[in-house]
Amino acid sequence: MTNKNENWVRLESVIRWANMTTNYFGRYIGLARSENLYQIKAGKNGISQNLARRIVEKFPELSVGWLLTGEGDMFSKGSTNGRIPFFDCDVVGRGLLRLDEIKPDYRMNIPTIEDCDYAFRSYDVAMSNEIAVGSILFLKKTAVEAIIPGGMYVVICPKYIILRKVRLITSADGSLTLVLEPANAGFDSITVKLDDVKEIYRVVANLQLY
């Protein structure tokens, strides 16, 4: 019989791999409240089939069997874990919004790069002092709560996708605003309300090809 504490060990591994907080993870997979996750942490509940289904719907590379029983591997057969899908197109194009429609040009295996989800090109002149035009960016989907101030991110909003350094500021009413800063002079900073951010990806590494 599976130890309930082992359920939390597996669930916590997934939450850390997704680079999310427990509360954000709960919202991301569609839970009205994250209380069920904390019940698993306390050892009061196990991972139900419904919860496992919700998780795999959002993260199809994960194994349902492993989530439920701990048997086998965390990632399902055919998972791209360890082989990064590379799309040879501009990261600020529409590719990140069409991942279910387009196929990667090829898959990269670079052991020295930390766990990430996708790789795209960057042709953004506003960031060229730090990321050379034509470089390959390695991206990891993350939560706003996990933003590292001054870090490089790809931010997806309803009207645009943009690569910038990100800072967080708190307004007088307590709401959060993202300040998107260019690396090069001549380009303006942009402020974005937290509610306008659809998705955000951290740039975990970049590769310049000579």
Disulfide bonds with the S-S distance in Angstrom:
none
